[in-house]
Every structure is written in C-alpha cells, then in structure tokens.
Amino acid sequence: MSMLSEYERKIHPDQLQIGHFVIRLDIPWRETNFPLEGVRVRNETTRDWMREHCRWVVVDLERSPEARSLQRYRLSDSARSKSARSPKLEVIRQAGIDPQTLKDASVQYDALDQQVRELVSSMRDSEVLDTGAARQVVSEVASALEKNLAALVWLTRIKEKDRYTAQHCINTAVLAIGLAHGLEWDRADIEMAGLAGLLHDLGKTLLDPEILNKPGRLSPEEFEHVKAHTVLGFEMIREDDNVPLAVADAVLNHHERPDGDGYPGGKAEQEIKPLARLVAIVDAYDAITSNRVYDPARSHHAALGILWKERGKQFDGDMVEAFIRLMGWVSPGTLVRLSDGGVAVVLESKSERGLRPLVRRVRQAANRHLLDEVIDLAKWGADEAQPGLRISEVLPDGAEGINTRQLLESFA
C-alpha cells in the first residue's frame, strides 16, 4: 500500500466508529456498492460489513468527527493562496533553449510517451493499472524543471490527430508541472500535479471510440457517455496503491466548475480541490490548441482569451491569471506570422523583450519545413535602419501544414 498522508489513518475494521469516513479498503472498491469518493459509517450495518469483508480500512481524518479541522490533502494553505505574483511564474520566459536542453527534454517527453502507451494498453487489455513507473518518470521531469521546462513546452506543440488522447495526457502533465512550480507548490505537490495531468483522461480509453471520435455534435446520450470518462478513470486509479488519493480526486473532478455547472457531481466552488482546479486549466488550454475531431486548433492567444473569459465560471480565477503569466504573450514553440508575411517560431520571450521575442524563421525545403535564420525582434524595434518588423499574428500549432516535429529535428 502507498504511504499515507498525515491526514489519513489505516485501521482494523474493529476500530471503526460511527461517523468515520472511509476512503480505501483492502478489497477493490468497485466490488462494493459504496459511493465513489468514500463512505461514512453511519450505522452498525456498514461497520459490520467492513468487519466481515475487510482486513483493514483507511479513514479520512478531515471528514471524520475526531479531526474535522485537519486537511486531507497535502497541498498547504500557502500553496492554495499563491497568486499570479509568484516570481517562479517567469520560469518559461527566462529560460533559454539550446540543442542540449532540447535533447534532454526530448528524452523526458519520450519517457512520458512510453508510460502513457503502457498505461493505455493495460487499461484496454486488463483494466488493471500499475503507475509506479509513470510516477518515477514524472518525478524525473520535476527534478529538471528549471532547466528543461521551456523546451518541454515547445515539445507540447507536437500535435498529431491519431494520437490525440496520449499526447494530450503528456502535454497536460508537462503544463501541470509547470503551473504547480510557478505557484510555488512544494516538490511532492508538483509531482502529484504531473501525475494527475498524465492520468486525467485515461478513462477515455474505455469509451466507445465511435462516439469519442464522432466529428459532429454529440447527442445528449452520447455526451453523457463521454462525461463518464472521469468516473471510469477514477475507478481504475483508486485501486492503484501508487496513486495518491488527491490525484485520484483530481482525475474525478477536473471537469467540475466554480459556477457549479461541472460534472460528474456539479460541485460547489469550495468543494473543488486545488489539484482538480489546476488540471482543469491546463487540460483546457492543451485541448483548445489541438486539432480535435469536432474543433480545429486555435492559437495560443485564443486559448488564453477563452481561459480569461471563463475565469471564476469554468476555471479558478487566480490560477487562470497565474497560467497566463506563466505562458506569456507567446511561449517557446509558438508559430507567428511576421509583418513581412513570413512565418517564424518563437525561441525566447523574456519579459524585458516586451512584444518582441527572439524568433527563427521557418522555410520550406522540398516537402519539409525547416528552421532558418534567428531574428531578434527587440533589435529591429530599436534600430531605425530596420524599422517595422514585428509579430502581426499568432498562429495555431500546425498552421500552413508546418510540422512541429520536423522543426525540432532541424534545431541546431
């Protein structure tokens, strides 16, 4: 069994008291009729059932009568209250990208990719998850965060329609790690954010692929089927001892909304845990900037605009502001059109550059798009002899048939 937090207690069923809130058993939760998120022992019947069927149970002290004031989740009060003022939100814009950091980031991205492949395969074939290796990879990504995050963000712009769910899980993990770091969460909480991002949509692998990949509008019945992915993923994940219960909660609740119109439970704002709020934002950002069967990819700017418009309604307002500062006006890998009509990719967007980042032109050679000359737009803005070159438009990933993977391969 995984290590318990200080707010959880493993006890023998004989120690159960009326009012205890049970969150884990030594038998699979799916074999019981208890609610997904746990059960309160309200009578002797429930206690007797656990005594008969279980060797041990885990009690949530926060929701049990003898310790209601304690928090169940590891996220500290300071982590909950961090705002867009945190200096760590500058990590992406202050970082540089060179061939070595890109190589290191590629190794980490590929390791996450391999773990998602294995998790998807195990869910489809055996409906049993073992996330131990995935958790180790997430830990390694978090350990090299400062050095590699900017390059990893560029890698999240690799968007391939036939691998949407897998790539979306990887990208959400990377962005979740970055936002948690920017919010100054502690190392254990940053790793939980990455793991929650990696696992948040794996329940979709258990859905009907014809409904999941339907290009048109879903019927109400089909939409209910798709919404079930949160519950399906949660049911699988909660049985895995490598997954902290806070992560399982985020998987279940990442589509809950502060305005109460989310699913699966229509929770009120104060009931949604910080980890679920964080995953909701990075999940939406990556989805909006990806080509989906029912919606074409939109630009980085469009995605941030949607998040801003929905703050306080669909998304946590403070976290949206923090994420916008983390990603900046343009982030590494963003495709842009220059005022001379050419297309370029952003390499670096440090705050002191304002709206004039460091970019590289993109040129077409035969059937490939390659990186070309480096242009410092900040110098163009300061040099009267070279006036006017600027960014005129931020483009969606994959615009004009540009393959991000090819661009990365030509980086030197």
Contacts in CASP RR format, 6 or more apart in sequence:
PFRMAT RR
TARGET T0000
AUTHOR 0000-0000-0000
METHOD contacts of the structure
MODEL  1
MSMLSEYERKIHPDQLQIGHFVIRLDIPWRETNFPLEGVRVRNETTRDWM
REHCRWVVVDLERSPEARSLQRYRLSDSARSKSARSPKLEVIRQAGIDPQ
TLKDASVQYDALDQQVRELVSSMRDSEVLDTGAARQVVSEVASALEKNLA
ALVWLTRIKEKDRYTAQHCINTAVLAIGLAHGLEWDRADIEMAGLAGLLH
DLGKTLLDPEILNKPGRLSPEEFEHVKAHTVLGFEMIREDDNVPLAVADA
VLNHHERPDGDGYPGGKAEQEIKPLARLVAIVDAYDAITSNRVYDPARSH
HAALGILWKERGKQFDGDMVEAFIRLMGWVSPGTLVRLSDGGVAVVLESK
SERGLRPLVRRVRQAANRHLLDEVIDLAKWGADEAQPGLRISEVLPDGAE
GINTRQLLESFA
1 10 0 8 1.000
1 241 0 8 1.000
2 241 0 8 1.000
2 242 0 8 1.000
2 243 0 8 1.000
2 244 0 8 1.000
4 10 0 8 1.000
4 58 0 8 1.000
5 72 0 8 1.000
5 73 0 8 1.000
5 74 0 8 1.000
5 244 0 8 1.000
6 70 0 8 1.000
7 60 0 8 1.000
7 61 0 8 1.000
7 62 0 8 1.000
7 67 0 8 1.000
7 70 0 8 1.000
7 71 0 8 1.000
7 72 0 8 1.000
7 73 0 8 1.000
8 23 0 8 1.000
8 58 0 8 1.000
8 59 0 8 1.000
8 60 0 8 1.000
8 61 0 8 1.000
8 72 0 8 1.000
8 245 0 8 1.000
9 58 0 8 1.000
9 59 0 8 1.000
9 61 0 8 1.000
10 56 0 8 1.000
10 57 0 8 1.000
10 58 0 8 1.000
10 59 0 8 1.000
11 56 0 8 1.000
11 57 0 8 1.000
11 58 0 8 1.000
11 59 0 8 1.000
12 55 0 8 1.000
12 56 0 8 1.000
13 47 0 8 1.000
13 50 0 8 1.000
13 51 0 8 1.000
13 54 0 8 1.000
13 55 0 8 1.000
13 56 0 8 1.000
13 57 0 8 1.000
14 51 0 8 1.000
16 22 0 8 1.000
16 41 0 8 1.000
16 47 0 8 1.000
16 50 0 8 1.000
16 51 0 8 1.000
16 57 0 8 1.000
16 59 0 8 1.000
17 41 0 8 1.000
17 65 0 8 1.000
18 41 0 8 1.000
18 42 0 8 1.000
18 43 0 8 1.000
18 44 0 8 1.000
18 47 0 8 1.000
19 40 0 8 1.000
19 41 0 8 1.000
19 42 0 8 1.000
19 64 0 8 1.000
19 65 0 8 1.000
20 40 0 8 1.000
20 41 0 8 1.000
20 59 0 8 1.000
20 64 0 8 1.000
20 65 0 8 1.000
21 38 0 8 1.000
21 39 0 8 1.000
21 40 0 8 1.000
21 41 0 8 1.000
21 59 0 8 1.000
21 60 0 8 1.000
21 62 0 8 1.000
21 63 0 8 1.000
21 64 0 8 1.000
22 34 0 8 1.000
22 38 0 8 1.000
22 39 0 8 1.000
22 40 0 8 1.000
22 41 0 8 1.000
22 50 0 8 1.000
22 57 0 8 1.000
22 58 0 8 1.000
22 59 0 8 1.000
22 60 0 8 1.000
23 37 0 8 1.000
23 38 0 8 1.000
23 58 0 8 1.000
23 59 0 8 1.000
23 60 0 8 1.000
23 245 0 8 1.000
24 57 0 8 1.000
24 58 0 8 1.000
24 238 0 8 1.000
24 245 0 8 1.000
25 32 0 8 1.000
25 50 0 8 1.000
25 53 0 8 1.000
25 54 0 8 1.000
25 56 0 8 1.000
25 57 0 8 1.000
25 58 0 8 1.000
26 54 0 8 1.000
26 55 0 8 1.000
26 56 0 8 1.000
26 57 0 8 1.000
27 53 0 8 1.000
27 54 0 8 1.000
28 239 0 8 1.000
29 36 0 8 1.000
29 235 0 8 1.000
29 238 0 8 1.000
29 239 0 8 1.000
30 235 0 8 1.000
30 239 0 8 1.000
36 231 0 8 1.000
36 234 0 8 1.000
36 235 0 8 1.000
36 238 0 8 1.000
36 252 0 8 1.000
37 249 0 8 1.000
37 252 0 8 1.000
38 60 0 8 1.000
39 46 0 8 1.000
40 63 0 8 1.000
41 47 0 8 1.000
41 50 0 8 1.000
50 57 0 8 1.000
60 72 0 8 1.000
61 67 0 8 1.000
61 70 0 8 1.000
61 72 0 8 1.000
62 68 0 8 1.000
62 69 0 8 1.000
62 70 0 8 1.000
62 71 0 8 1.000
62 72 0 8 1.000
63 72 0 8 1.000
72 245 0 8 1.000
72 246 0 8 1.000
73 246 0 8 1.000
73 249 0 8 1.000
73 273 0 8 1.000
73 274 0 8 1.000
73 275 0 8 1.000
74 188 0 8 1.000
74 189 0 8 1.000
74 192 0 8 1.000
74 244 0 8 1.000
74 246 0 8 1.000
75 185 0 8 1.000
75 189 0 8 1.000
75 246 0 8 1.000
75 273 0 8 1.000
75 274 0 8 1.000
75 275 0 8 1.000
76 186 0 8 1.000
76 189 0 8 1.000
78 184 0 8 1.000
79 183 0 8 1.000
79 184 0 8 1.000
79 185 0 8 1.000
79 186 0 8 1.000
79 189 0 8 1.000
79 274 0 8 1.000
80 274 0 8 1.000
82 182 0 8 1.000
82 183 0 8 1.000
82 184 0 8 1.000
82 185 0 8 1.000
82 322 0 8 1.000
83 318 0 8 1.000
83 321 0 8 1.000
83 322 0 8 1.000
84 318 0 8 1.000
84 321 0 8 1.000
84 322 0 8 1.000
84 324 0 8 1.000
84 325 0 8 1.000
86 182 0 8 1.000
86 183 0 8 1.000
86 184 0 8 1.000
86 322 0 8 1.000
88 181 0 8 1.000
88 182 0 8 1.000
88 183 0 8 1.000
88 184 0 8 1.000
89 182 0 8 1.000
89 183 0 8 1.000
89 322 0 8 1.000
89 325 0 8 1.000
89 326 0 8 1.000
90 325 0 8 1.000
90 351 0 8 1.000
91 145 0 8 1.000
91 146 0 8 1.000
91 149 0 8 1.000
91 150 0 8 1.000
91 178 0 8 1.000
91 181 0 8 1.000
91 182 0 8 1.000
91 326 0 8 1.000
92 149 0 8 1.000
92 150 0 8 1.000
92 153 0 8 1.000
92 178 0 8 1.000
92 326 0 8 1.000
92 327 0 8 1.000
92 328 0 8 1.000
92 331 0 8 1.000
92 332 0 8 1.000
93 328 0 8 1.000
93 331 0 8 1.000
93 348 0 8 1.000
93 349 0 8 1.000
93 350 0 8 1.000
93 351 0 8 1.000
94 350 0 8 1.000
94 351 0 8 1.000
95 101 0 8 1.000
95 146 0 8 1.000
95 147 0 8 1.000
95 149 0 8 1.000
95 150 0 8 1.000
95 151 0 8 1.000
95 332 0 8 1.000
95 348 0 8 1.000
96 150 0 8 1.000
96 347 0 8 1.000
96 348 0 8 1.000
97 150 0 8 1.000
97 151 0 8 1.000
97 154 0 8 1.000
97 332 0 8 1.000
97 347 0 8 1.000
97 348 0 8 1.000
97 411 0 8 1.000
99 411 0 8 1.000
99 412 0 8 1.000
101 147 0 8 1.000
101 148 0 8 1.000
101 150 0 8 1.000
101 151 0 8 1.000
102 151 0 8 1.000
102 154 0 8 1.000
102 408 0 8 1.000
102 411 0 8 1.000
104 144 0 8 1.000
104 147 0 8 1.000
104 148 0 8 1.000
104 151 0 8 1.000
105 148 0 8 1.000
105 151 0 8 1.000
105 152 0 8 1.000
105 154 0 8 1.000
105 155 0 8 1.000
106 151 0 8 1.000
106 155 0 8 1.000
106 408 0 8 1.000
108 137 0 8 1.000
108 140 0 8 1.000
108 141 0 8 1.000
108 144 0 8 1.000
108 148 0 8 1.000
108 152 0 8 1.000
109 152 0 8 1.000
109 155 0 8 1.000
109 170 0 8 1.000
109 174 0 8 1.000
111 137 0 8 1.000
111 140 0 8 1.000
112 134 0 8 1.000
112 137 0 8 1.000
112 138 0 8 1.000
112 141 0 8 1.000
112 170 0 8 1.000
112 173 0 8 1.000
112 174 0 8 1.000
112 198 0 8 1.000
113 166 0 8 1.000
113 167 0 8 1.000
113 170 0 8 1.000
115 133 0 8 1.000
115 134 0 8 1.000
115 137 0 8 1.000
115 198 0 8 1.000
116 134 0 8 1.000
116 166 0 8 1.000
116 169 0 8 1.000
116 170 0 8 1.000
116 198 0 8 1.000
117 166 0 8 1.000
118 133 0 8 1.000
118 134 0 8 1.000
119 129 0 8 1.000
119 131 0 8 1.000
119 134 0 8 1.000
119 198 0 8 1.000
119 199 0 8 1.000
119 202 0 8 1.000
120 165 0 8 1.000
120 166 0 8 1.000
120 202 0 8 1.000
120 205 0 8 1.000
122 128 0 8 1.000
122 129 0 8 1.000
122 130 0 8 1.000
123 129 0 8 1.000
123 202 0 8 1.000
123 203 0 8 1.000
123 205 0 8 1.000
123 206 0 8 1.000
123 236 0 8 1.000
124 205 0 8 1.000
124 206 0 8 1.000
127 206 0 8 1.000
127 236 0 8 1.000
128 239 0 8 1.000
129 202 0 8 1.000
129 236 0 8 1.000
129 237 0 8 1.000
129 239 0 8 1.000
129 240 0 8 1.000
129 243 0 8 1.000
130 240 0 8 1.000
130 242 0 8 1.000
131 195 0 8 1.000
131 199 0 8 1.000
131 237 0 8 1.000
131 240 0 8 1.000
131 242 0 8 1.000
131 243 0 8 1.000
132 242 0 8 1.000
134 195 0 8 1.000
134 198 0 8 1.000
134 199 0 8 1.000
135 191 0 8 1.000
135 195 0 8 1.000
135 242 0 8 1.000
135 243 0 8 1.000
138 173 0 8 1.000
138 177 0 8 1.000
138 191 0 8 1.000
138 194 0 8 1.000
138 195 0 8 1.000
138 198 0 8 1.000
139 191 0 8 1.000
141 148 0 8 1.000
141 152 0 8 1.000
141 173 0 8 1.000
141 174 0 8 1.000
141 177 0 8 1.000
141 194 0 8 1.000
142 177 0 8 1.000
142 181 0 8 1.000
142 187 0 8 1.000
142 190 0 8 1.000
142 191 0 8 1.000
142 194 0 8 1.000
145 177 0 8 1.000
145 178 0 8 1.000
145 181 0 8 1.000
145 190 0 8 1.000
149 174 0 8 1.000
149 177 0 8 1.000
149 178 0 8 1.000
149 181 0 8 1.000
150 331 0 8 1.000
150 332 0 8 1.000
150 348 0 8 1.000
151 332 0 8 1.000
152 174 0 8 1.000
153 174 0 8 1.000
153 175 0 8 1.000
153 327 0 8 1.000
153 331 0 8 1.000
153 332 0 8 1.000
153 333 0 8 1.000
154 332 0 8 1.000
154 333 0 8 1.000
154 404 0 8 1.000
154 408 0 8 1.000
155 174 0 8 1.000
155 408 0 8 1.000
156 170 0 8 1.000
156 171 0 8 1.000
156 174 0 8 1.000
156 175 0 8 1.000
156 286 0 8 1.000
157 289 0 8 1.000
157 333 0 8 1.000
157 334 0 8 1.000
157 397 0 8 1.000
157 404 0 8 1.000
158 167 0 8 1.000
158 404 0 8 1.000
158 405 0 8 1.000
158 408 0 8 1.000
159 167 0 8 1.000
159 289 0 8 1.000
159 290 0 8 1.000
159 291 0 8 1.000
159 297 0 8 1.000
159 397 0 8 1.000
159 398 0 8 1.000
159 404 0 8 1.000
160 167 0 8 1.000
161 291 0 8 1.000
161 293 0 8 1.000
164 290 0 8 1.000
164 291 0 8 1.000
164 292 0 8 1.000
165 201 0 8 1.000
165 204 0 8 1.000
165 205 0 8 1.000
167 290 0 8 1.000
168 201 0 8 1.000
168 283 0 8 1.000
168 286 0 8 1.000
168 287 0 8 1.000
168 290 0 8 1.000
169 197 0 8 1.000
169 198 0 8 1.000
169 199 0 8 1.000
169 200 0 8 1.000
169 201 0 8 1.000
169 202 0 8 1.000
170 198 0 8 1.000
171 286 0 8 1.000
172 197 0 8 1.000
172 198 0 8 1.000
172 200 0 8 1.000
172 201 0 8 1.000
172 279 0 8 1.000
172 282 0 8 1.000
172 283 0 8 1.000
172 286 0 8 1.000
173 194 0 8 1.000
173 195 0 8 1.000
173 197 0 8 1.000
173 198 0 8 1.000
174 194 0 8 1.000
175 282 0 8 1.000
175 285 0 8 1.000
175 286 0 8 1.000
176 193 0 8 1.000
176 194 0 8 1.000
176 196 0 8 1.000
176 197 0 8 1.000
176 278 0 8 1.000
176 279 0 8 1.000
176 282 0 8 1.000
177 190 0 8 1.000
177 191 0 8 1.000
177 193 0 8 1.000
177 194 0 8 1.000
178 190 0 8 1.000
178 193 0 8 1.000
178 326 0 8 1.000
179 193 0 8 1.000
179 278 0 8 1.000
179 281 0 8 1.000
179 282 0 8 1.000
179 319 0 8 1.000
179 322 0 8 1.000
179 323 0 8 1.000
179 326 0 8 1.000
180 189 0 8 1.000
180 190 0 8 1.000
180 193 0 8 1.000
180 194 0 8 1.000
180 278 0 8 1.000
181 190 0 8 1.000
182 322 0 8 1.000
182 326 0 8 1.000
183 278 0 8 1.000
183 319 0 8 1.000
183 322 0 8 1.000
185 193 0 8 1.000
189 275 0 8 1.000
192 244 0 8 1.000
192 246 0 8 1.000
192 247 0 8 1.000
192 250 0 8 1.000
192 275 0 8 1.000
193 275 0 8 1.000
193 278 0 8 1.000
193 279 0 8 1.000
195 243 0 8 1.000
195 244 0 8 1.000
195 247 0 8 1.000
196 246 0 8 1.000
196 247 0 8 1.000
196 250 0 8 1.000
196 251 0 8 1.000
196 254 0 8 1.000
196 275 0 8 1.000
196 276 0 8 1.000
196 278 0 8 1.000
196 279 0 8 1.000
197 250 0 8 1.000
197 279 0 8 1.000
197 282 0 8 1.000
197 283 0 8 1.000
199 233 0 8 1.000
199 237 0 8 1.000
199 243 0 8 1.000
199 247 0 8 1.000
199 251 0 8 1.000
200 250 0 8 1.000
200 251 0 8 1.000
200 254 0 8 1.000
200 279 0 8 1.000
200 283 0 8 1.000
201 229 0 8 1.000
201 283 0 8 1.000
202 233 0 8 1.000
202 236 0 8 1.000
202 237 0 8 1.000
202 251 0 8 1.000
203 229 0 8 1.000
203 230 0 8 1.000
203 232 0 8 1.000
203 233 0 8 1.000
203 236 0 8 1.000
204 212 0 8 1.000
204 226 0 8 1.000
204 229 0 8 1.000
206 229 0 8 1.000
206 232 0 8 1.000
206 233 0 8 1.000
206 236 0 8 1.000
207 225 0 8 1.000
207 226 0 8 1.000
207 228 0 8 1.000
207 229 0 8 1.000
207 232 0 8 1.000
208 225 0 8 1.000
211 218 0 8 1.000
211 222 0 8 1.000
211 225 0 8 1.000
211 226 0 8 1.000
212 226 0 8 1.000
213 293 0 8 1.000
214 222 0 8 1.000
214 293 0 8 1.000
214 294 0 8 1.000
215 293 0 8 1.000
215 294 0 8 1.000
216 293 0 8 1.000
216 294 0 8 1.000
217 294 0 8 1.000
218 226 0 8 1.000
227 255 0 8 1.000
227 263 0 8 1.000
227 264 0 8 1.000
228 264 0 8 1.000
230 251 0 8 1.000
230 252 0 8 1.000
230 253 0 8 1.000
230 254 0 8 1.000
230 255 0 8 1.000
230 263 0 8 1.000
230 264 0 8 1.000
231 252 0 8 1.000
231 264 0 8 1.000
233 251 0 8 1.000
233 252 0 8 1.000
234 248 0 8 1.000
234 251 0 8 1.000
234 252 0 8 1.000
237 243 0 8 1.000
237 247 0 8 1.000
237 248 0 8 1.000
237 251 0 8 1.000
238 245 0 8 1.000
238 248 0 8 1.000
246 273 0 8 1.000
246 275 0 8 1.000
247 275 0 8 1.000
249 273 0 8 1.000
249 275 0 8 1.000
249 276 0 8 1.000
250 273 0 8 1.000
250 275 0 8 1.000
250 276 0 8 1.000
250 278 0 8 1.000
250 279 0 8 1.000
252 264 0 8 1.000
252 276 0 8 1.000
253 264 0 8 1.000
253 267 0 8 1.000
253 272 0 8 1.000
253 273 0 8 1.000
253 276 0 8 1.000
254 276 0 8 1.000
254 279 0 8 1.000
254 280 0 8 1.000
254 283 0 8 1.000
255 262 0 8 1.000
255 263 0 8 1.000
255 264 0 8 1.000
255 280 0 8 1.000
256 262 0 8 1.000
256 263 0 8 1.000
256 265 0 8 1.000
256 266 0 8 1.000
256 267 0 8 1.000
256 271 0 8 1.000
256 272 0 8 1.000
256 276 0 8 1.000
256 280 0 8 1.000
257 266 0 8 1.000
257 272 0 8 1.000
257 280 0 8 1.000
257 313 0 8 1.000
257 314 0 8 1.000
257 315 0 8 1.000
258 269 0 8 1.000
258 272 0 8 1.000
258 277 0 8 1.000
258 312 0 8 1.000
258 313 0 8 1.000
258 314 0 8 1.000
258 315 0 8 1.000
258 316 0 8 1.000
258 317 0 8 1.000
259 269 0 8 1.000
259 312 0 8 1.000
259 313 0 8 1.000
259 314 0 8 1.000
260 266 0 8 1.000
260 267 0 8 1.000
260 268 0 8 1.000
260 269 0 8 1.000
261 314 0 8 1.000
272 316 0 8 1.000
277 315 0 8 1.000
277 316 0 8 1.000
277 319 0 8 1.000
278 316 0 8 1.000
278 319 0 8 1.000
280 314 0 8 1.000
280 315 0 8 1.000
280 316 0 8 1.000
281 307 0 8 1.000
281 315 0 8 1.000
281 316 0 8 1.000
281 319 0 8 1.000
281 320 0 8 1.000
281 323 0 8 1.000
282 323 0 8 1.000
284 303 0 8 1.000
284 306 0 8 1.000
284 307 0 8 1.000
284 314 0 8 1.000
284 315 0 8 1.000
285 303 0 8 1.000
285 304 0 8 1.000
285 307 0 8 1.000
285 323 0 8 1.000
285 327 0 8 1.000
288 297 0 8 1.000
288 298 0 8 1.000
288 302 0 8 1.000
288 303 0 8 1.000
288 306 0 8 1.000
289 297 0 8 1.000
289 298 0 8 1.000
289 299 0 8 1.000
289 300 0 8 1.000
289 303 0 8 1.000
289 396 0 8 1.000
289 397 0 8 1.000
290 297 0 8 1.000
290 397 0 8 1.000
291 297 0 8 1.000
296 396 0 8 1.000
297 396 0 8 1.000
297 397 0 8 1.000
297 398 0 8 1.000
298 306 0 8 1.000
298 396 0 8 1.000
299 394 0 8 1.000
299 395 0 8 1.000
299 396 0 8 1.000
300 327 0 8 1.000
300 330 0 8 1.000
300 331 0 8 1.000
300 334 0 8 1.000
300 394 0 8 1.000
301 329 0 8 1.000
301 394 0 8 1.000
302 396 0 8 1.000
304 324 0 8 1.000
304 327 0 8 1.000
307 315 0 8 1.000
307 320 0 8 1.000
307 323 0 8 1.000
307 324 0 8 1.000
308 320 0 8 1.000
308 324 0 8 1.000
310 320 0 8 1.000
311 317 0 8 1.000
311 320 0 8 1.000
311 321 0 8 1.000
312 320 0 8 1.000
328 349 0 8 1.000
329 349 0 8 1.000
329 354 0 8 1.000
329 355 0 8 1.000
329 357 0 8 1.000
330 336 0 8 1.000
330 346 0 8 1.000
330 349 0 8 1.000
330 357 0 8 1.000
330 391 0 8 1.000
330 394 0 8 1.000
331 346 0 8 1.000
331 349 0 8 1.000
332 346 0 8 1.000
332 347 0 8 1.000
332 348 0 8 1.000
332 349 0 8 1.000
333 345 0 8 1.000
333 346 0 8 1.000
333 347 0 8 1.000
333 404 0 8 1.000
334 345 0 8 1.000
334 346 0 8 1.000
334 394 0 8 1.000
334 395 0 8 1.000
335 343 0 8 1.000
335 344 0 8 1.000
335 345 0 8 1.000
335 346 0 8 1.000
335 362 0 8 1.000
335 394 0 8 1.000
335 395 0 8 1.000
335 396 0 8 1.000
335 397 0 8 1.000
335 398 0 8 1.000
335 399 0 8 1.000
335 402 0 8 1.000
336 343 0 8 1.000
336 344 0 8 1.000
336 345 0 8 1.000
336 346 0 8 1.000
336 359 0 8 1.000
336 391 0 8 1.000
336 392 0 8 1.000
336 393 0 8 1.000
336 394 0 8 1.000
336 395 0 8 1.000
337 343 0 8 1.000
337 344 0 8 1.000
337 391 0 8 1.000
337 392 0 8 1.000
337 393 0 8 1.000
337 395 0 8 1.000
338 344 0 8 1.000
338 359 0 8 1.000
338 361 0 8 1.000
338 375 0 8 1.000
338 389 0 8 1.000
338 390 0 8 1.000
338 391 0 8 1.000
338 392 0 8 1.000
339 388 0 8 1.000
339 389 0 8 1.000
339 390 0 8 1.000
339 391 0 8 1.000
339 392 0 8 1.000
340 389 0 8 1.000
341 392 0 8 1.000
342 361 0 8 1.000
342 362 0 8 1.000
343 361 0 8 1.000
343 362 0 8 1.000
343 395 0 8 1.000
343 399 0 8 1.000
343 400 0 8 1.000
343 402 0 8 1.000
344 359 0 8 1.000
344 360 0 8 1.000
344 361 0 8 1.000
344 362 0 8 1.000
344 375 0 8 1.000
345 359 0 8 1.000
345 360 0 8 1.000
345 362 0 8 1.000
345 371 0 8 1.000
345 407 0 8 1.000
346 357 0 8 1.000
346 358 0 8 1.000
346 359 0 8 1.000
347 357 0 8 1.000
347 358 0 8 1.000
347 359 0 8 1.000
347 360 0 8 1.000
347 374 0 8 1.000
348 357 0 8 1.000
348 358 0 8 1.000
349 357 0 8 1.000
349 358 0 8 1.000
350 357 0 8 1.000
353 377 0 8 1.000
353 378 0 8 1.000
354 378 0 8 1.000
355 390 0 8 1.000
355 391 0 8 1.000
356 376 0 8 1.000
356 377 0 8 1.000
356 378 0 8 1.000
356 380 0 8 1.000
356 381 0 8 1.000
356 390 0 8 1.000
356 391 0 8 1.000
357 377 0 8 1.000
357 378 0 8 1.000
357 391 0 8 1.000
358 374 0 8 1.000
358 375 0 8 1.000
358 376 0 8 1.000
358 377 0 8 1.000
358 378 0 8 1.000
359 374 0 8 1.000
359 375 0 8 1.000
359 377 0 8 1.000
359 391 0 8 1.000
360 371 0 8 1.000
360 372 0 8 1.000
360 373 0 8 1.000
360 374 0 8 1.000
360 375 0 8 1.000
361 371 0 8 1.000
361 372 0 8 1.000
361 373 0 8 1.000
361 375 0 8 1.000
362 369 0 8 1.000
362 370 0 8 1.000
362 371 0 8 1.000
362 372 0 8 1.000
362 402 0 8 1.000
362 407 0 8 1.000
363 369 0 8 1.000
363 370 0 8 1.000
363 372 0 8 1.000
364 370 0 8 1.000
368 403 0 8 1.000
368 406 0 8 1.000
368 410 0 8 1.000
369 401 0 8 1.000
369 402 0 8 1.000
369 403 0 8 1.000
369 406 0 8 1.000
369 407 0 8 1.000
370 406 0 8 1.000
370 407 0 8 1.000
370 410 0 8 1.000
371 407 0 8 1.000
371 410 0 8 1.000
371 411 0 8 1.000
371 412 0 8 1.000
375 389 0 8 1.000
377 389 0 8 1.000
377 390 0 8 1.000
377 391 0 8 1.000
379 386 0 8 1.000
380 386 0 8 1.000
380 387 0 8 1.000
380 388 0 8 1.000
380 389 0 8 1.000
380 390 0 8 1.000
381 387 0 8 1.000
381 388 0 8 1.000
381 389 0 8 1.000
381 390 0 8 1.000
397 404 0 8 1.000
398 404 0 8 1.000
END
